[in-house]
Amino acid sequence: MRIMENRILLLEDDVSLIDGLKYSLKKNGFEVEFVRSIQEALACITEIDKYDMLILDVTLPDGSGFEVCETVRGYGNKIPIIFLTASDEEVSIIRGLDCGGDDYITKPFKLGELCSRIRALLRRAGLSNQEPGITIECGDIKIDLLGSRVLLKGKLLELTAAEYRLICLLVKNANRIITRELILDELWDSTGDYVDNNTLSVYVRRLREKIEADPSHPEHLLTVRGFGYQWKEVNE
């Protein structure tokens, strides 16, 4: 009996990096198809159902990996997407989140680190399809675990996959202080050492902008300095 391998579409134009990725990913049990341009990637996503994940380089000669991500999300497809970027600047992180990316990794990176990120993201994607039909309500927030949706006062929030996981973790532990380390461990499957704390701060700020009446003076998603964050259930 042959065990089916997870199939990844990887957009990367650096030939030397492709060789290393091809060897490492295959050794770790992934089947990988490589494309080297935006045009080739867009042609492949017409058959996107045959892939389990997209890994997109941000900077290509004919455009940006963000374009591919935006096209995929425009079709309503929730396939996991990781960005490869040469920049860890906040503006790049925000752009990746805004267009629907699930994670990013900054070059140069260790191949073992990338494989850990891939496994964690694929596992989360698989688990999300098996969530029981449970709804969590906390004040004005309602989380539909089956549909992976969050509603604020009955209005559907447009959240990235990472923002959704973050709010689920916080709301499930309402009124408890959750350390940054625990959040990173839960969201990135014990690969917290590979995730810049700045990334978590960006997720928190973006989430506040979507749920708080005044993001600069949050009532729900509170920072507990020196510890982490707390979801405060406000009683009306």
C-alpha positions as CSV (number, residue, x, y, z in Angstrom):
1,M,0.0,0.0,0.0
2,R,1.4,3.4,-1.0
3,I,1.0,6.3,1.4
4,M,-0.1,9.4,-0.5
5,E,2.3,12.3,-0.1
6,N,1.2,15.9,0.5
7,R,1.6,17.7,-2.8
8,I,3.0,21.2,-2.8
9,L,3.2,23.8,-5.6
10,L,6.3,25.9,-5.0
11,L,6.9,29.2,-6.9
12,E,10.6,30.0,-6.8
13,D,13.1,31.3,-9.4
14,D,16.4,30.8,-7.6
15,V,17.8,27.7,-9.2
16,S,20.3,27.0,-6.4
17,L,17.6,27.2,-3.8
18,I,15.3,25.0,-5.8
19,D,17.9,22.2,-5.8
20,G,18.1,22.3,-2.0
21,L,14.4,22.5,-1.6
22,K,13.8,19.6,-4.0
23,Y,16.1,17.3,-2.1
24,S,14.9,18.3,1.4
25,L,11.2,18.3,0.8
26,K,11.3,15.0,-1.0
27,K,13.3,13.5,1.9
28,N,10.7,14.7,4.3
29,G,7.9,13.0,2.4
30,F,6.5,15.9,0.3
31,E,5.7,15.7,-3.4
32,V,6.7,19.1,-4.9
33,E,6.0,20.7,-8.3
34,F,8.2,23.7,-9.1
35,V,7.3,26.7,-11.2
36,R,9.6,29.7,-11.8
37,S,7.3,32.5,-12.8
38,I,3.9,34.1,-11.9
39,Q,2.6,33.1,-15.3
40,E,3.4,29.4,-14.7
41,A,1.9,29.5,-11.2
42,L,-1.3,31.1,-12.4
43,A,-1.6,28.4,-15.1
44,C,-1.2,25.7,-12.4
45,I,-3.9,27.1,-10.1
46,T,-6.5,26.3,-12.7
47,E,-6.0,22.7,-11.2
48,I,-5.4,23.9,-7.7
49,D,-7.4,21.0,-6.1
50,K,-4.5,18.6,-6.8
51,Y,-2.3,20.6,-4.4
52,D,-2.3,20.6,-0.6
53,M,-0.3,23.8,-0.2
54,L,1.3,26.7,-2.0
55,I,4.7,28.1,-1.2
56,L,5.2,31.4,-3.0
57,D,8.3,33.5,-3.3
58,V,7.4,37.1,-3.0
59,T,9.8,38.6,-5.6
60,L,9.8,37.2,-9.1
61,P,11.0,38.7,-12.4
62,D,7.4,39.0,-13.7
63,G,5.7,40.1,-10.6
64,S,5.0,39.1,-7.0
65,G,3.8,36.0,-5.2
66,F,1.2,38.2,-3.6
67,E,-0.6,38.3,-7.0
68,V,-0.9,34.5,-7.0
69,C,-2.3,34.5,-3.4
70,E,-4.8,37.2,-4.2
71,T,-6.0,35.3,-7.3
72,V,-6.4,32.1,-5.2
73,R,-8.3,33.8,-2.4
74,G,-10.4,35.6,-5.0
75,Y,-11.8,32.2,-6.0
76,G,-12.6,31.5,-2.4
77,N,-10.0,28.8,-2.1
78,K,-8.6,28.3,1.5
79,I,-5.5,26.2,0.5
80,P,-2.7,26.8,3.0
81,I,-0.2,29.4,1.7
82,I,3.4,30.2,2.9
83,F,5.4,33.1,1.6
84,L,9.1,33.1,1.1
85,T,10.5,36.6,1.5
86,A,13.9,38.2,1.6
87,S,12.5,40.9,3.9
88,D,11.2,40.7,7.4
89,E,9.9,44.2,7.4
90,E,6.5,44.8,8.9
91,V,5.1,46.1,5.7
92,S,5.8,42.8,3.9
93,I,4.2,40.8,6.8
94,I,1.1,43.0,6.6
95,R,0.8,42.7,2.9
96,G,1.1,38.9,3.1
97,L,-1.6,38.8,5.8
98,D,-3.9,41.1,3.9
99,C,-3.8,39.1,0.8
100,G,-4.6,35.9,2.6
101,G,-1.3,34.2,3.4
102,D,-1.1,31.8,6.4
103,D,2.6,32.1,7.2
104,Y,5.8,33.5,6.0
105,I,9.5,32.6,6.3
106,T,12.4,34.9,5.8
107,K,15.4,34.1,3.6
108,P,17.9,32.7,4.4
109,F,16.2,30.0,6.3
110,K,17.0,26.5,7.5
111,L,15.3,23.7,5.4
112,G,14.4,22.0,8.6
113,E,12.6,25.1,9.7
114,L,10.6,25.2,6.5
115,C,9.6,21.6,6.8
116,S,8.4,22.1,10.4
117,R,6.3,25.1,9.2
118,I,4.8,23.0,6.4
119,R,3.9,20.1,8.6
120,A,2.3,22.3,11.3
121,L,0.2,24.2,8.7
122,L,-0.9,21.1,6.9
123,R,-1.9,19.5,10.3
124,R,-3.9,22.6,11.3
125,A,-5.7,22.6,7.9
126,G,-6.6,18.9,8.3
127,L,-7.9,19.4,11.8
128,S,-10.0,22.4,10.8
129,N,-12.0,20.1,8.5
130,Q,-12.8,17.8,11.5
131,E,-14.0,20.4,14.0
132,P,-17.2,19.5,15.7
133,G,-20.3,21.6,15.0
134,I,-19.8,23.8,18.0
135,T,-20.5,27.5,18.4
136,I,-18.7,29.6,21.0
137,E,-20.2,32.9,22.1
138,C,-18.5,35.5,24.2
139,G,-20.2,38.9,24.5
140,D,-20.6,40.3,20.9
141,I,-18.4,37.6,19.4
142,K,-19.7,34.4,18.0
143,I,-17.4,31.7,16.6
144,D,-18.7,29.0,14.3
145,L,-16.1,26.3,14.5
146,L,-17.7,24.1,11.8
147,G,-17.7,27.0,9.3
148,S,-14.4,28.6,10.6
149,R,-16.3,31.9,10.8
150,V,-16.3,34.7,13.4
151,L,-19.2,37.1,13.7
152,L,-19.1,40.4,15.6
153,K,-22.7,41.6,16.4
154,G,-23.9,39.4,13.7
155,K,-21.5,40.7,11.0
156,L,-19.0,38.3,9.5
157,L,-15.4,39.3,10.1
158,E,-12.9,39.0,7.3
159,L,-10.0,37.3,9.1
160,T,-6.8,35.6,7.9
161,A,-6.3,32.0,8.9
162,A,-3.7,33.1,11.5
163,E,-6.1,35.7,12.9
164,Y,-8.9,33.1,13.1
165,R,-6.7,30.7,15.1
166,L,-5.6,33.5,17.4
167,I,-9.1,34.7,18.3
168,C,-10.2,31.1,18.8
169,L,-7.4,30.5,21.3
170,L,-8.1,33.7,23.2
171,V,-11.9,33.4,23.3
172,K,-11.7,29.8,24.4
173,N,-9.6,31.0,27.3
174,A,-11.6,34.2,28.0
175,N,-10.5,36.2,31.1
176,R,-7.3,34.2,31.4
177,I,-3.8,35.5,30.6
178,I,-2.2,33.7,27.8
179,T,1.5,34.1,27.5
180,R,3.2,35.0,24.2
181,E,5.1,31.7,24.4
182,L,2.0,29.7,24.7
183,I,0.3,31.5,21.8
184,L,3.3,30.9,19.6
185,D,3.5,27.3,20.7
186,E,-0.2,26.7,20.0
187,L,-0.4,28.6,16.7
188,W,2.9,27.4,15.2
189,D,3.1,23.9,16.8
190,S,6.2,24.3,19.0
191,T,8.2,26.2,16.4
192,G,8.0,29.5,18.3
193,D,11.8,29.9,18.0
194,Y,11.3,30.3,14.3
195,V,8.7,33.0,14.6
196,D,9.7,36.6,15.2
197,N,7.7,38.1,18.1
198,N,7.1,41.0,15.9
199,T,4.8,38.8,13.7
200,L,2.5,38.1,16.7
201,S,2.4,41.8,17.5
202,V,1.2,42.5,14.0
203,Y,-1.5,39.8,14.2
204,V,-2.7,41.2,17.5
205,R,-2.8,44.8,16.1
206,R,-4.6,43.8,12.9
207,L,-7.1,41.7,14.9
208,R,-7.8,44.7,17.2
209,E,-8.5,46.9,14.1
210,K,-11.3,44.4,13.2
211,I,-12.9,43.8,16.5
212,E,-12.4,46.9,18.7
213,A,-14.4,50.1,18.5
214,D,-11.2,51.9,19.4
215,P,-8.2,49.8,18.6
216,S,-5.9,52.2,20.5
217,H,-8.0,51.6,23.7
218,P,-9.0,47.9,23.4
219,E,-11.8,46.6,25.6
220,H,-11.5,42.9,24.6
221,L,-8.0,42.0,23.4
222,L,-5.8,43.3,26.2
223,T,-2.0,43.3,26.4
224,V,-0.7,42.2,29.8
225,R,2.8,43.7,29.8
226,G,5.5,41.2,30.6
227,F,3.2,38.2,30.2
228,G,1.1,38.1,27.0
229,Y,-2.6,38.8,26.1
230,Q,-6.0,38.4,27.6
231,W,-9.4,38.2,26.1
232,K,-11.7,40.2,28.4
233,E,-15.4,39.4,28.3
234,V,-17.1,42.7,28.8
235,N,-20.4,42.6,30.5
236,E,-22.9,45.1,29.1
